[in-house]
Amino acid sequence: MITHKDPIQIFLADDDEDDRNFFTEAITELKMESKVTTFKDGKDLMDYLENPDSKLPHILFLDLNMPCKTGFDCLKEIRANNRFKDISIAIYS
């Protein structure tokens, strides 16, 4: 449960560094309590999520076209794992 004191945990997985920077900047301008964590590809994202000690996001923005592991691959793995059932996912390409 999110309380008014908890920052919203936002994850972005995108292989384009400029897109990651623009996204982080845009979220910062919203002036809401949030923490943005970015990943350069699907493999880095899944490596992080599969660590049992990792803090999970409230929402994940997922690029479909990434090297190493695509957004489709990540989505399939995330939805197959009950631990991630509460993560909202926004997909884009």
N, C-alpha and C positions, 0 to 999 in steps of 0.2 A: 504494500500500500504506500502511495506517495503522500507525504504530508507537506504542508506549506514550507517546511524547512529543508526538505530533501530536494537536491538538484535533479532535474530530469537527466538521466543517462542516455545520451544519443551516440550511436555508433554509425560510422560511414565506412563502407568498403568500396573503394574506387581506385583503379590503377593509375588514374591521371592526377598528378600532383597539383596542377592548377585547380582542378575541380575540387579536390580535398580542401585546398586553401580558400577558395570562394565559398564553399559550403560552411566552413568553420567561421569565416567572417560574417556570413549572412545570419547564422544562428546567434552569434555574439551581438549583432545589431538588434535582435528581438528583445533584448533587455529582460530576459527571463532567467531564472536560476537553472542553469544547465551545465553539463560537462560533456564536451564533444571528444570522442576518441575515434581516430581514423586508422584505417588499415589499408595497405597498398595493394592487397590482392586477397582473394578468397582463402588462400592457404593460411596467410597470417591471421585472418579473422577466425577461421576454424581452429587453428592452433590455440588461440587465446580462449575461445569459447569452451573448448574441450578441457581446459584446465579447471578442475573442480573448485579451485580457490578464486577463480576469476569473478569479478562483479559483472552481472549481466545487464544489458541495456534495457531501457523501457521501450525504445524504438531503434530499429536498425534500417538504415538506408543502404540498399544493396544494388550495386551496378551489376547488370547481367553479363556484360562482356568484359571479362578480366582474364589475364593469363594465369597459369598454374592451376587454379580452380575457379570455374565460372560461378556467377551468381546463381545459376540454375543448380549447380552442384551443391553450393552452400545451402540454398533453400531446401533442397531435398534432405540434406543431413540435419538441418535445424528442425524441420517438421517431423523427422523420424525420432527425435530425442525429446522425451517428455519433460526433461529439465528446462527446455526452451519454450514450453507451451505458452508462456505469458508474454513473449517478445512480439511486439507488433513490427511488421516488416513492410517497408515501402520499397517497391522495386522500380528501377528506372534503367534506361539504356542510353 
